[in-house]
């Protein structure tokens, strides 16, 4: 055996080494033969098992002493072994630190491995980087290397696929060591077949990467934040006292009077920064971000296939990669940490009335997630005034319903207005007074206050956008994100792994054909099949949505005809309500299902495009998903608002679908009430089902399934059950973070419900507010307790979502203008009031909107089967339209009243749209994007930074002048004593030589 070779000998079956002696060694340490060896060299040859286990579960620690041919068990050796097997739990805090208890775990890589079929543990070593280890890239073998098998043992079966993964991990981890990271491995965990690689970034690596990423870090220089004076100061103090009970009890949320000057980190200017506590200078969020950047940049290049961490994860070389949570958030004797504080002051339903601790959220999760919750908080706050105004509008409708003349005329049975049948043959004539309830309910949402509320919500949307921009600038200032554009582009320009793989495939194919090795890139020709697939796929999905809506229309028409056959009067009176309710529920179920389907399809369509960077991928994914989900959610509502009842025809000349189904009509009170029902059920149902089922139920179900699997394993291995899990094991069992796109998408669709059709449903802001109060705490609880900690991503805005919000705000003005003018009866009432009313009131309005039809003009086979259903013979029935009467020369032609109303409707759309757009742009112009105090503070920071550097330069110049003066005096002294010095030996002249100054 060579001098440095380490080997194991199998223990006898009867050896008293614990219950695992027959299967595998737990906690095997491989130490140098000289126990007094330098700590650095000792650290290079430790076992992969770096977990911190309870004392009762520690395994055997074997040292290699060549003088001992067989390992016995005497008092001297047991004492030595016990001294080496000290419980490290107190030092490593159950996986938060390396085994030495000093180096913090900044990141975790997880991989699956197959244990040897013989049941014996193979030699375990670890890549462990320190100051003396960087030159040894591949000296430390991974599982499977350096295996020592006993005589007579059969060689285990070789799995080439697993070996390939292991070799890739070896190379990748060796490259991470070369990049300066320190690694530690643990395969002896409660999760069978899963290994963990713990990564620590030392100080020099953190400094290097912080300078590369241009991270702004706080300097020693502190300055006073400008405070308000006079009346504003008194108002702010009163507001602070009033809102004190709803402020979270965290230090980061308290108002600051001083702030540290921040500057992009530079190793050459370390003296500017406060490095008194190096352990806390880079917090855990920043450390994990730095490590993740190194992981993305590092590749393994075996077999001409460059693979970064994303490719390694996609190919199963690693199964997961994530930073650790700070610790536990519940339980006894839990040390205080940011996660526990967030759970108590943010992720709890008991604090729903409090402000969010946004600064602490940003500190723990990063700027991108912090901005999402800040935006959600601003949006929820802005819903409060919108909800109050919406309630007032609704109450106004309730208060004036008994004074509404058109609904009173419809409910007055003395008018004896006989309406034409709603369907052919099976439907009979009916009294208009039977639709009294629908007419009264329509007034709750279709009244003059609705127009005011539509204008108000358009201005509200513009104010919300401006308020968010100002809030965003305040956060950028507080979080030191001003001037972030350059760094953002530098960080986000990493090519995606899929893009690199596609480019590599193209270059290999080209090299094979033409022997060219120039660097390739994907062109539009390479992506043309993907673009074509995207176009066809999106058109197909939109067509599918239209087809489903059309199918629901057929259902409504056929069901209404079927229910009309019912002989009971109660059944006939409830036909419209029954059909509407069931059709809306069908629409809701379809929308929820297609939402999930379209999300997956949008991701697949984006993946086949192979975008170059993560930012491009995210933007394209958001655009496709929003387009498909927008069409899916709003198509049924658009149909009821703008198409239902528009293409019906007239009695005797109806429009038919498939020559058998007659197009459905609006109720006598208009389609606005049905639009309100459709909007409310879809909005509320979507929020309740998605929030309760998808965001609460499904994670709970997954958690229960994992619990049952672990319980089954624990029953098989009681000893493993007794172990306390390490932090990285607990986090591995959490759900991986899937990005913010689903969270934003849900809120953007809700924003559309609140603004697009608010003229038909003034209570939409109220229901959105109630939902968001729960949504904030629900999302917070999910991020803190149910998800792995995401990598902190720097961002200074919410990205493409802001443009989508602005687009919805502009579209809302147009849609509400058309809803008011074409869907509601607001314009026909105004036209009647000012052009046709004899006494200046609304009396006679209902009769004015109804046209007459002679029942003798029915087409053959379309007249009612029971014309005497009302008890008398009907000769003239009425229908809602502006047409000439049957006794006119141009009977049943469109009357001039129709054109007058249409002209008024179009004029209203043009005036309303331009007026509201102008007012919105005025609000946008009059409110500055950057608050004045923040602009002053940013300018003050720039001035202070210039002063700091000017002082530094002046100090350098003074030092140079001092050195020059000293050098000059030395030269003069040498000249004054030159005769004496000339007789001295040459060696003595050195005291008079001036040393060159390197400036």
Secondary structure, DSSP 4 states (H G I P E B T S, - for coil): --TT-----PPPTT--S-TTTTT--SS-----SSTTS-HHHHHHT--S------GGG--------TT-SS----HHHHHHHHHH----HHHHTTTTB-TTSSSBP-EEEEEE----TT-PPPP-------TTTTT-SS-S--TTTT--PPTTPPPPPP-HHHHHHHHHHHHHHHHHHHTTEEEEEE--SSSTTEEEEEEEE-HHHHHHHHHHTT-EEEEEEEEEPP---THHHHHHHHHHHHHGGGS-S-GGGSPPSEEEEEEE--GGGGGGB--S-HHHHS-HHHHHHHHHHHHHH--B-GGG--B-HHHHHHTTSSSEEEBPPSS-SSSTTPPP-HHHHHHHHTS-GGGTTSPP-HHHHHHHH-HHHHHHHHHHHHHHHHHHHHHHHHHHHHHHHHHTGGG-HHHHHHH-GGG-PEEPPSSSSS---EEGGGGHHHHHHHHHHSSHHHHHHHHHHHHHHHHHHHHHHHHHHHHHHHTT-TT-HHHHHHHHTPBPHHHHHHHHHHHHHHHHHH---PPP---HHHHHHHHHHHHHHHHHHHHHHHHHHHHHHHHHHHHHHHHHT--SHHHHHTHHHHHHHHHHHHHHHHHHHHHHHHHHHHHHHHHHHT-SBHHHHHHHHHHHHHHHHHHHHHHHHHIIIIITTTS-EETTEE-EETTTEEPP---TT-SHHHHHHHHHHHHHHHHHHIIIIIIIIHHHHHHHHHHHHHHHHHHH-HHHHHSPPPHHHHHHTSBPP--SHHHHHHHHHHHHHHHTTTTT-TTHHHHHHHHHHHHHHHHHHIIIIIBPBPPP---SS-THHHHHHHHHHHHHHHHHHHIIIIISSHHHHHHIIIII-SSSSSTTHHHHHEEEEEGGGPPTTTS-S-TTTTSS--SEEEEES-B--TTSTTTTSBPHHHHHHHHHHHHHHHHHHHHHHHHHHHHHHHS-SS-HHHHHHHHHHHHHHHHHHHHHHHHHHHHHHHHHHHHHHHHHHHHHTHHHHHTS-GGGGGGGPPPPP--
